[in-house]
Amino acid sequence: MNTIPMLITVSVVAAGCAAARAADLPSHRLPRSTPEEQGISSPAIVAFIQAAEQKVDALHSFMLVRHGSVVAEGWWSPYGAEEPHALFSLSKSFTSTAVGLAVSEGRISLDDPVLGFFPDKAPPEPAKNLKAMRIRDLLRMSTGQTEDAVKDFPFQSREDLVKAFLALPVEYKPGTHFVYNTEATYVLSAIVTKVTGQSVLDYLQPRLFQPLGIANPTWQASAQGISFGGFGLSLRTEDIARFGQLYLQRGLWQGKQLVPAEWVDAATSLQTSNGSSPTSDWDQGYGYQFWRCRHGFYRADGAFGQFCIVMPQYDAVLAITSGTKDMASVMNLVWDLVVPALKSGPLPADPASDRLLVAKLASMGLRPQEGSESSPLAGKVAQRTYAFPANPEGIRSVSLDPSAPGGVTISLETGHGPERLVCGKGSWVKGELPPSFGITSAAAASGAWTAEDTYTATIVRTQMPFRQTLQLTFSGDGVELDVGYNVVSDQVRPYRLKGNAGPR
């Protein structure tokens, strides 16, 4: 399992607390520089932004660091610099770091058998391959389990997840078979908790987050209080960039060795072969919860396009958040447009181009919902309540108020209570919805009449990759609600509901 389902009505309790603003930690802010001073031209960065807007649906933010200085940073509105963003599997690299620190403190060894930490959770008669599984095998995704064994793992249940993991069949000898395995990362998190008495979130606070100036990170936890490890961490874009810069500097930060250089080298080196295609960034080998990339780079990444790309040969780091189905397209743009523009020395100052880049960065935004601001039908459907039969999505009714100040208000009655958002006309209006996936309720909406009988709203969860479309098509006393998503997982599919209004 590499993603978590996205439904507007899902609510999960979060671990951690609200994100802090950059101003809370001014001394930790990365230095800023013009691109030319650090050997990259402003027009090259503009070209990257324009290509991303044309070819990727859609980047949410990026920050490019060269020689330790931020040379370009931008957020596509309604996403913003001060809001954290769900990292999904990019979280794994932070869990790896926690393991490396626990090793350096002598708490564990990579060759420790996994069963040794959880004898009370083992099956009655553990199989030979399970007994042979070591921490090293968890780190490099070579536990010996198959894809079928690890799919549909019950992360969101109250079941003891370590016990559930140890009950999975281990068909191959550990260390011989690569299978991407988020469950293994959870067990790494559980091992850190076992030997430290702290969650990975709490363990990393004084060792990593605080020294890097990462304030108030949040990390979802299981029913047992264990950070999920393989997903669930939310950070700001600059926090991702700092993490990448720390690894680029082989664990050294402001004169202090936060992470042993030996761990950085091992974690980001090829530890497991996972394919042979020279053109695939998923076939270049896997380290300890880090992916190898083409061109000799490495990265931490997460579903729907969350990236921390480290380019040691160019002394550069690129942090990206996004909500895209095609993660490879994002990396291809980096390889094609950013990497060739990284020069060995400073370039001549170019104030005019730099001003154009600054203007471009300031104007970036996701396109609001296109269409007409009103419709002849608007007054007829205004404030009527359309009820739906019982459905798996738990949506009981919907109503539309086209006369609301600042936009059109959509109100949904769900199994979790009322949800109400104002949809901006040709703009994004920020609001709140019930927390989803353990992440805060920040949202933004934009809407328009896309046909005389159809109102379409686009809703963005501004701390997650997800963009949801609600399309209301009216006919007489009936309505058809079509719900779609920018990305789809096994748990999240578009759906359609039909409802009716009561008599006027």
N, C-alpha and C positions, 0 to 999 in steps of 0.2 A: 504494500500500500504506500503510494507516494503522494497522494492527494487526500484532502478531506472534502466531503460533500458541501456544496454551496447552495443553500436555500435561504430565501429571504426570511423565513420563519424559524430557522434552526437557532437554538440558544444553548451555549455551553459555558460553564464557569471557567474563568481565566485564572492562570497562575501568574503572579507578579502584579505590577501596578502600572499606572498611566505613564506614557512616555514623557520624557523631559524635553524642554526646549534647548536649542543649542546654546542660548545665552546663559544657561545654568552652569556651563563648564567652558568659559571662554578660553582658558589656558590650554585646553585640549584641542581647540579648533586647528585643523590642518592649515598650514600657510597657503596663501593664494599667490598666483603668478599669472602673467600673460602667457598664452601658449608659446609665443615666439621665444620668450626667454628660456623656455624649457625644450626647445627644439621641435616644436610642431606648429604648423601654420593655422591660424584662425579659419581660413577658408576650408581646410581639410575637416575641421570639426563641424562647420556648417554643413558640409557635404554629407557627413555621417548623420547629422540630425535630419536633414531633408530625406535621405534615403530611408532612414528608420520610419519616418512619417508616411512614406509612400509604400514601403514593403512589409512593415511589421504592424500587426494589430494586437496590441499597441504597447510601446514603451511607456513607463510611468515616470522614470527618473534615470539619470546617469550622472556619474562623477568620475572624471578622468584625472588621475594623479600621475605626475611625471617628476622624477628626481625629488620626491617628497612633497611637492606642492600641487595643489589643485589648480589645474589650468582651465577646466570647464566643468560646469555643473548646471543641471536644469531639471525641472519638474514639469510634467504636462498637467496643467490644471484640469480637474480639481485636486490632483495630488499635490502635496506640498512638502517643503524641506523639513518641517518640524513634526510631521506625522510619521510614526513607525510604519513599516510595511511587513506583512507576513513573509517569511523567508522560505517556508516549506523545507525541502531537503538541504538547502544551504545551511540549515541548523546542524546538520551532521558534522560539518567541519569544526564547529564549536565544541561538540561532544568529543570529537577526536582530540581537540586541544586539552579538554579536561582529563582525558585518559593519559595524554602525554605528561601533564603536570603530576598526576597521581603516580605515574611511573617514576618521574624525577624525584618525588618525595619518598620513594621506597615503599609505597603502599601496595603496589601491585607489580607484576611482571607480565610482559606480553605472552610468555609461555605458561602462565597460570591456566589450569583447566577451568572452564566455565562452571562445571558442576561443583567445583570446590567452594564456590561462593554461595550456592543455593542447594545444599544437600536435602533440605526439607521440602524443596519444590520439585525434586527430580521424580521421574516415573519410578514405579516399584522396581523394575528391572531395566536400568538404562542400557541402551544398545552400545555396542563397541564404538561406533562412530560418534555418538553423543559424548561418550567418555573422553574421546580424543579431541574434542573441540576446545580451542584455546582462545584467549582474548585476541591474539593476533588474527585468528580466523574471522572473528566478528568484525574487526577493523577493516579487513581487506575484502569483505563480502564473499568469503569462501568458507562458509559454514558447512557445506555439504548438503544443504537443503535445496529443493527444486522450487521453481516458480509456482507450481501448483500447491506446494506445501505452504508457502508463505502468503499466498493471495487470500483476500477476505479475512485478514487477521482482525480480531475484535478489539481494536484500539479504543473505541468509544464505550465499551461495556465496563461493568464494574468487576469483571473477572480479573484474577491475578494474572497479569500479562507475562510475567517471567515464567510462571508455571505453564501457561499456555504455550509459550515458545519452546520450552523444554519437552513438551509433549509432541511437538512436530516431528515427523520422520526425518532422519538424516540419511539419505540414500548414498551419498558419496563420502569418501574419506575427506575430512576437513582439510582445507588447503589446496584441493585439487580442482575445484569447480566453482567458477564465479557466477553468482546470482545476486542481483541487486536486491537488498534485503533490509528494509527499514526496521523490521523486527529486531535484527541483530544490533542496530544502533540503540534501540530501546534497552536491550540487555546491557550494553556498554554503560548507558546512563544508570541502570540499576546497580551495576557493579561499583561505579563511582559512589553512589549513595550508600552502598553496603559498607565500603571501606572508609568513608569519610563521615558518615552520619548526616550528610547534607545532600540536597538535590544538586544536580549539575548547575542549575541557575545560581543557587546560593554559594556553591563551591567556587564558581568562576568570578563571583563579585569582587573579592579583594585581589584575586590573582590576575584577572584579565579585564573585566568590564570597567572597574574603577580606574585602574592605571591608564586605560585607553580613553577614558572620559565618556564611556557609554553609560548614560544615566538611565536608571529604571527600566532595564530590558524586561520584557515579559516572555514567559515560556509556559506553554500549556503542560499540564501534568495529568497523569493517569489517576484513577481512583485510589491508587496506593500512594499518591503524592510524589511519584517519580517523574521528573521532566521527560517528555516523550523522546527527547534525544534526536530522533531522525526527522522531526518536524516540530512546529509549534513555537519557534522563536520569532519575535518581531523586533526589528531594529530600524533606525533611520538610515538613509542612504549613506551619510557620512560615516556612520558607525561601521557599515560594511566596508567602506573604503579604508578606514583605520585598521580593521582586521587584516585586510589584504596587504596594507603597508607594513604591518607587523611581521607578516610572513615573508614579504619581500626582503625585510631587514633581518631575516633569520632569527626572529624572536626578540630582537633588541628594540627597546622603545625608550627614548629620551635618556639614554645612557644606562638603562637597566635591562637585564636579560629576563624578560617576562616568561618566555618559553624557551627551553633548551634548543640551541641551534641544531643539535643532532636530531631532535624530534621533528623540527621543521623539515629538515632534509629527508628524513625517512618517510614522514607522512605525505610529502608531495612527490616522492619518487614512485616509480612503477613497482608495485608490490604484487600485482596480479595481472596477468594478461586477460583481456576481455574482448578480443577481436583482432582482425587483421586488415580492415579497410583503411587505406591511407587517406581517404577523403572524409572519414567520419570522426567527429570529436568524441564519440562514445566508444571508439575502438582503439584508443591510444594507451590504454592501461589504466589501472586504478591503484591509488595509494592507500593511505589510512583515512578513509572518508573524504578524500580529495580525488577529483578526476584529472587525468592527464589530458592535455589538448594537443592539437597539431601545433607545429612551429616550436615545440619544446616548452610551451607554457603549461600552466596548471590552473585549476579553478575549483571553487566551491559553487555548486549550483542547486537551484530548487525549481520545482514544478512551475510551469507557466512563465518561465523566463526571469528567475532571480539569479543574478550572477555576481561573483567576486572573481575576476580574472586577473591573474598575476603573471606578468611578463618580465621575468628576471633579466633577460638579455637586453631589454630596453629600459630597465629601471622604471617600470610603469605598472599601474594598477587601474582597473576599470570596474566600478561598481554599477550595477544596473538592476532596476526593478521593473517588472512588466506584467502583462496579462495576455500571453500569446499562446496559441496552439503550436507554433513552430519555433522552438527554441534554437534549432540549428540556424535559422535565418538570421537571428540576432548575432550569433558568433561569426557567421559568414560576413556580415557587414563590418564587424570589427577587424577581421583578418584582411578584408579587401580595401577598407577605407582608412582605418585608424593606423594599423601597424605600418603600412608603407610610408605613412606621413611622419613617423617617429624618427627624427634625424639625430645624428651623434652629437651635434653641438647647437648652440643658440642660433636662432635665425634673426635677420634684421627686423628691427621694430616695424610694426605695421599698424599704426593707430587707426587708420580708416577701417581695415578689415576687423580689427579688434572691436571697434564700435558696432560693426554689423553683427558680429558674433554675440555681443552683449544684448543687442536688440532682439536677436533671434531667440536667445535663451529666455529673455523676459516675456516673450509673446507665445511661448509654447502652451498648447492645451489640447485636450481631447475634444473632438468636434461635438458640440451639443446636438441634440436630436433635431433633425431637419424636418421641415413641414410648415404648415400654416399655424398662425397663432390662434385662430378661431375657426368655427364651422357653424353653418346654419343649424346644425343638430345640437350644438352645445347647450343652448337654453332648455331643450327638451329633456336632456338626460341629467341636467344639473341637479345634484344632491339626491338623486334617486338611488335607492339601495337595491343592488342586484344580488340575490342569494344563490348560492351554489349547493348542489347535493353534496353529501358527505364524500370526501376525496382524500387520497393518501397525503396530499400536500397540506391538508388542514386549513385550507382557505374557505371561509364561510360566506363572506360577502365582499363586495367592492362598491364604492361610490366615487363619484367625480364631482368636484366643485370648481367649475371654470372661472368663477368670480373671485377666487381667493386673491388677496393682495400679493403681488410679486410673482404670480404664476397660477398654475392649476394644481389643486390639491387632490391627490389620490389617497383614499382611505381603504384599508383592508382590515377585515376582522378575521383573525386567525385563532388557532388553538392556543397561541401564546398571548392573545390579547390584541388590542388595536394597534395598527401600524399606519402612520400618516406621514406623507412627504409632500412638500411643495415642489413642483416641477417648474423650473425656470423656462421662460420663453426665449429661446435663442441663447440661453446661458445656463450655467450650473448654479443651483441653489443648495447650499449645505444644510443638512439636518441630521436627524438621528433615527435609528431603527434599533430594535432589540439586538443585543450582542449576538454575533454569529461566530462559531468556531472558537469560542473563548477569546474573541478579539472585540475591541470596543465598538460602539454603535455608530461611529462616524460614517456618514453617507452623503452623497450629493445626487441631485436628480435634475433632469432636463426633459421637456416633453413638447409635443406638437401634434396637430391633426395631420396625419399622413394620408388621409382620404376624408371625404365629407362625413363618413360614418365611422371613422377609425381614429382613436387617440392612442399615440404611442409614447411611452415613457421609458427613458433609459436611466437606470439607477446604478451608481458606482459606489461600492464599498471602498472608501478612500484609504483604508489601511490593509487592503487585500487586493489580489489580482482580479477580482470578479466584477464583471459588468453584466447587469441583468436587464432584459427588455420586457416590458409589459405592454401588450397590445390589446386594446379594448375595441371590439367591433360591435356596434349597436345595431339592432334590428327590431323595430316595434318595441315590445316590452322585454326583449331578450338581449343578452350580451354574450359574446364569446371572448374569453380571456386566453391569450396565447402568451406563454412565458418562455423566453429563450435566454441563453447565456453565451458569453464570448468564448468560454472554454467549457468542455464537457468531460466528465469523468464517469466511471462505472456507476457512481452513486447519484449523479446529477444529470438529468435529461430534460430537454424541453417538454412542456406539457400543455394541454389545452383543457379548459373548463368551460361549460356552458351554464349560464344562470338566467334567472328571470326576476324582474321587479314586480312588486305587488301593485295592486291597483292604485291609481293616482287619487 
